[in-house]
Amino acid sequence: MKVVVRLFGTLGQGFPGYKNEQGMDLELPEGASVKDLLAVLATPKSQKWMAVLDGRMLKADTLLKDTDRVHVVPAVFGG
């Protein structure tokens, strides 16, 4: 299946030619989860990331569907 991913923060710097306005297409196996997506992106373990779809934060075990448009953003903490 193909999902469109937009990367925020420094994550996009790891993909030469990445254009934030368009995002990038990623091929994932059917039944892939958010956790699988983050593994493919090789997100740094030292930073927490959130996946957002249609304005909703997704859990790591959420299954993705063909043509989903997922935003991957660094988690922000503070107070």
C-alpha positions in Angstrom: 0.0 0.0 0.0 1.1 3.6 -0.5 0.9 6.3 2.1 1.8 10.0 1.8 4.0 11.2 4.7 4.9 14.8 5.6 7.8 15.1 7.9 8.3 18.0 10.4 11.2 19.1 12.6 14.6 17.8 11.5 13.3 14.4 10.3 12.9 15.6 6.7 16.6 16.5 6.5 17.4 12.8 6.4 15.7 12.4 3.0 17.6 14.1 0.1 15.2 16.0 -2.2 12.3 15.9 0.4 9.8 18.7 -0.2 7.7 19.4 2.9 4.8 20.9 0.8 4.3 17.6 -1.1 5.5 15.1 1.5 6.7 11.8 0.1 5.1 8.5 -1.0 6.1 5.4 0.9 5.3 1.9 0.1 4.4 -0.2 3.1 3.1 -3.7 3.4 -0.6 -4.2 3.9 -1.4 -4.2 7.6 1.5 -1.8 8.5 1.1 0.2 11.7 2.3 3.6 12.8 5.2 1.8 14.5 6.1 0.1 11.2 6.1 3.5 9.5 8.4 5.1 12.1 10.8 2.1 11.7 10.9 2.6 8.0 11.6 6.3 8.5 14.4 5.4 11.0 13.2 8.0 13.5 15.8 8.7 16.1 15.1 6.7 19.3 16.4 9.7 21.4 13.4 11.8 20.3 9.7 11.1 20.7 7.6 11.4 17.5 3.8 11.6 16.9 1.9 10.5 13.9 -1.2 12.6 13.0 -4.0 11.7 10.5 -6.9 14.0 9.9 -6.0 16.1 12.9 -5.9 13.0 15.3 -2.9 11.7 17.0 -2.4 8.0 16.2 -1.2 5.3 18.6 1.8 3.1 17.6 -0.4 0.1 16.9 -2.9 2.0 14.7 -3.1 0.3 11.3 -2.6 2.4 8.3 -4.6 2.2 5.1 -3.7 2.8 1.4 -3.7 6.5 0.5 -3.5 7.7 4.2 -1.8 11.1 4.5 0.2 11.0 7.7 2.1 13.9 9.4 5.1 12.9 11.5 6.0 15.6 14.0 8.3 15.8 17.0 6.5 15.5 20.3 6.7 18.8 22.3 6.8 18.8 26.1 6.8 21.7 28.5 4.6 23.7 30.8 
